[in-house]
Amino acid sequence: MEKSESSNSRNWGVLFRLFAKAIADEDDCRKIEALSKLATMSEHAPESILVRTVPMLLELLGSPYSNSNANVQEASACCLAYISSQGDMAHLIGHSDAIPRLVRLLPNSDGSFQMALLKCLRRVITYWIPNRVSLASHGGLETVLAMLETSSGEFKEILLEILSSLALVREVRKFLWNLRRVDLLVEAASHGCMSSRTRAAQAIGLLGLIKRACRALVDVGAVPVLMHLLTEGTATAQVVAGNSLGVISSHVDFIRPIAQAGAIPLYVELLCGSNLAGKEVAEDVLCVLAVNEENAVEIVENLVRSLRGGDARAKAAAIGVIWDLSSYKYSSPAVRNNSCVIPILVELLGDENFDVREKAAGAVAQMSQNKADRAVLANSGAIQRLISMLEAEDDVLRDDAAEALVNFSLDPSLGEQISCILENPLFQNMQLRVMQMRDADRHMEPSLQDPLTLNPAALSGIFH
């Protein structure tokens, strides 16, 4: 076999026959050696060969348990674990009798044999999602929960990783909630490999959609665990943890406590990062957290720091949220009362980065609808900058500038400050079109109310 393996053109048919002969031998050492060799070679073997080995491995696992063949069964479980990560083999293994056999062996096993069985189950349900349902339906969930009560160290870590996969099945989450063992999900999000912790965090978010379950999750420490993942996790883990923490924050009782726990700076950091999915999650959650007045003030303060010291991407992201907050009744006072926001936005109208200029123009156009904001905008030099933007090549910049200038031109309290607007020929050309668009908007029946003036608990679905 070793000679054949070193050849560039392996004869897999010959190798399989040698393997089958070794497995049929009564010498357990030969069986174990052959199983070890197959595990090593599985990543290179054709799937057609691996398919033929699975029934043989299951037969070894199904033989009566005894001390004499425990080592062979252990080697079989290890080999099956390696094979399950190749191609569609986890799918094939799931459709065989492997999962029930592995579950039946667990209670009577110990030591390295039990570890091999658990690692095999972990791989089988990781590489083929429907296997999770199969494991749960064949008593695997009850077995895992029972073993968690007495396990520690690496055994417990693997059990928690298996549980994190199972918890993505709706019926499993329901089972855990009915048992009042949601603490195990929080523990699974705290231990194990990052992908497993991410799955547990996702399960927490899904279960958190239920108000009573959400409270139970908070009571057993879900918030600091999710915040840790939001800080230290991989890019995927940060998005999932941020999403799940957002589900919890959408329940009225937790909007302020989550902010007090330090979540707002973490979401602003996620917002200003390079992860587009994280940016979307952060923007949604910050708008929900801003329902609370104190939260809104803190959010705006953090966004201002990003406007001052961030790169172009961070500035554009921060402006986008300020734009959102300035349009909602509950959060617009926090934007308006921060003395730094408008002067910085006016300055950024001339930023060299197009995305920053475009976002700033949109936010200024939005804020110019309010009389108090218009006065501050005018005194900060916004009018001249907006007039210069009427010559921009980009349609969006010109339209936002024209929209804001129309709002200024209709405000008699600004006195002589608007004369330069009314006398500008470019503005005169665009004014009529803006007014016509406004008339059309007024005749349209409103289809939706401001979505974030609703009970925040009703918003949890946006994080599903």
Residue pairs with C-beta under 8 A, 6 or more apart in sequence:
1 15
1 18
1 19
1 37
4 10
4 11
4 14
4 15
5 15
5 41
10 44
12 45
12 46
12 49
13 49
15 41
15 49
16 49
16 52
16 53
18 34
19 34
19 37
19 38
19 53
20 56
22 30
22 31
22 33
22 34
23 31
23 34
23 35
23 56
23 60
25 31
28 68
28 69
28 71
28 72
31 60
31 72
31 75
32 71
32 72
32 75
35 57
35 72
35 75
35 76
35 78
35 79
36 75
36 78
36 79
38 45
38 53
38 79
38 82
38 83
39 78
39 79
39 81
39 82
39 83
40 82
42 50
42 79
42 82
42 83
42 86
43 82
43 85
43 86
45 86
47 86
47 87
47 88
47 89
50 83
50 86
50 87
50 89
51 89
51 92
53 79
53 83
54 80
54 83
54 89
54 92
54 93
54 96
54 98
55 96
57 76
57 79
57 80
57 83
58 80
58 96
58 97
58 98
58 101
60 69
60 72
60 73
60 76
61 73
61 76
61 77
61 80
61 98
61 101
61 102
61 105
62 97
62 101
63 69
63 72
63 73
65 73
65 105
65 108
65 109
70 109
70 113
71 113
73 105
73 113
74 112
74 113
74 116
75 116
77 102
77 113
77 116
77 117
77 119
77 120
78 116
78 119
78 120
80 93
80 98
80 120
80 124
81 116
81 119
81 120
81 122
81 123
81 124
83 89
83 93
84 90
84 93
84 120
84 123
84 124
84 127
84 128
85 123
85 127
88 128
89 127
90 123
90 124
90 126
90 127
90 128
90 131
91 128
91 130
93 99
93 124
93 128
93 131
94 124
94 128
94 130
94 131
94 134
98 124
99 121
99 124
99 131
99 134
99 135
99 138
99 140
100 138
102 117
102 120
102 121
102 124
103 121
103 135
103 138
103 139
103 140
103 143
105 113
105 117
106 114
106 117
106 118
106 143
106 147
107 143
109 117
114 155
115 154
115 155
115 158
118 155
118 158
118 159
118 162
119 158
121 135
121 140
121 162
122 158
122 161
122 162
122 165
124 131
124 135
125 131
125 132
125 135
125 162
125 165
125 166
126 165
129 168
132 165
132 166
132 168
132 169
132 172
133 169
133 171
135 141
135 162
135 166
136 166
136 169
136 171
136 172
140 162
140 166
141 166
141 172
141 175
144 159
144 162
144 163
144 166
145 163
145 179
145 181
145 184
147 155
147 159
148 156
148 159
148 160
148 163
148 184
151 159
156 191
157 191
157 192
158 192
160 184
160 187
160 188
160 191
160 192
160 196
160 200
161 188
161 192
161 193
161 196
163 184
163 185
163 188
163 200
164 185
164 188
164 189
164 192
164 196
164 197
164 199
164 200
164 203
165 196
165 199
166 172
167 173
167 176
167 185
167 188
167 199
167 200
167 203
168 199
168 202
168 203
168 206
170 206
173 203
173 206
173 207
176 182
176 184
176 185
176 207
177 207
177 210
177 213
177 216
180 216
182 204
182 207
182 213
182 216
182 217
182 220
183 220
183 221
185 200
185 203
185 204
185 207
185 217
185 222
186 200
186 204
186 217
186 220
186 221
186 222
186 225
188 196
188 197
188 199
188 200
188 203
189 197
189 200
189 201
189 204
189 222
189 225
189 226
189 229
190 197
190 225
190 228
191 197
194 233
194 234
194 237
197 229
197 233
197 237
198 229
198 233
198 234
198 236
198 237
198 240
198 241
201 225
201 226
201 229
201 237
201 240
201 241
201 244
202 240
202 243
202 244
204 217
204 222
204 226
204 244
205 240
205 243
205 244
205 245
205 246
205 247
205 248
205 463
206 464
207 213
207 214
207 217
208 214
208 217
208 222
208 244
208 247
208 248
208 251
208 460
209 247
209 460
209 461
209 464
211 251
211 457
214 247
214 248
214 251
214 254
215 251
215 253
217 248
218 248
218 254
218 257
222 244
222 248
223 245
223 248
223 254
223 257
223 258
223 261
224 261
226 241
226 242
226 244
226 245
226 248
227 241
227 245
227 261
227 262
227 263
227 266
229 237
229 238
229 240
229 241
230 238
230 241
230 242
230 245
230 263
230 266
230 267
230 270
231 266
233 241
235 275
235 278
238 270
238 275
238 278
239 270
239 275
239 277
239 278
239 281
242 266
242 267
242 270
242 278
242 281
242 282
242 285
243 281
243 463
244 463
245 258
245 263
245 285
246 281
246 284
246 285
246 288
246 463
247 460
247 463
247 464
248 254
248 258
249 255
249 258
249 259
249 263
249 285
249 288
249 289
250 288
250 456
250 457
250 459
250 460
250 462
250 463
251 456
251 457
251 460
252 455
252 456
252 457
255 288
255 289
255 291
255 292
255 295
255 456
256 292
256 294
256 295
258 289
259 289
259 292
259 294
259 295
259 298
263 289
264 286
264 289
264 295
264 298
264 299
264 302
265 302
267 282
267 285
267 286
267 289
268 282
268 286
268 299
268 302
268 303
268 306
268 318
270 278
270 279
270 281
270 282
271 278
271 279
271 282
271 283
271 286
271 306
271 317
271 318
271 321
272 279
272 306
272 310
272 313
272 314
272 317
272 318
273 279
274 313
279 317
281 463
283 317
283 320
283 321
283 324
284 462
284 463
285 463
286 299
286 321
287 321
287 324
287 325
287 328
287 331
287 452
288 452
288 456
288 459
289 295
289 296
289 299
290 296
290 299
290 325
290 328
290 330
290 331
290 334
291 330
291 331
291 452
291 456
293 330
293 333
293 334
296 325
296 330
296 331
296 333
296 334
296 335
297 334
297 337
297 338
299 321
299 325
299 331
299 334
300 322
300 325
300 334
300 335
300 338
300 341
301 338
303 318
303 321
303 322
304 318
304 338
304 340
304 341
304 344
306 314
306 315
306 317
306 318
307 315
307 318
307 319
307 344
307 345
307 348
308 344
310 318
312 351
312 353
312 355
312 356
313 355
315 348
315 351
315 353
315 356
315 359
316 353
316 355
316 356
316 359
319 345
319 348
319 356
319 359
319 360
319 362
319 363
320 359
322 335
322 341
322 345
322 363
323 359
323 362
323 363
323 366
325 331
325 332
325 334
325 335
326 332
326 335
326 336
326 363
326 366
326 367
326 373
327 366
327 450
328 450
328 452
328 453
329 450
329 453
330 452
330 453
332 370
335 341
335 367
336 367
336 370
336 372
336 373
342 367
342 373
342 376
342 377
342 380
342 382
343 380
345 360
345 363
345 364
345 367
346 360
346 364
346 377
346 380
346 381
346 382
346 385
348 356
348 357
348 360
349 357
349 360
349 361
349 364
349 382
349 385
349 386
349 389
350 357
350 385
351 357
351 360
354 394
357 389
357 397
358 394
358 396
358 397
358 400
361 386
361 389
361 396
361 397
361 400
361 401
361 404
362 396
362 400
364 377
364 382
364 386
364 400
364 404
365 400
365 401
365 403
365 404
365 407
367 373
367 374
367 377
368 374
368 377
368 382
368 403
368 404
368 407
368 408
369 407
371 411
371 413
374 407
374 408
374 411
374 414
375 413
375 414
377 383
377 404
377 408
378 408
378 414
378 417
382 404
383 405
383 408
383 417
383 418
383 420
383 421
384 420
386 401
386 404
386 405
386 408
387 401
387 405
387 420
387 421
387 424
387 426
387 427
389 397
389 398
389 400
389 401
390 398
390 401
390 402
390 405
390 424
390 426
390 427
390 430
391 426
392 398
392 401
398 430
399 434
402 427
402 430
402 431
402 433
402 434
403 434
405 421
405 427
406 431
406 434
406 435
408 414
408 417
408 418
408 421
409 418
409 421
409 422
409 427
409 431
411 418
421 427
422 428
451 459
452 459
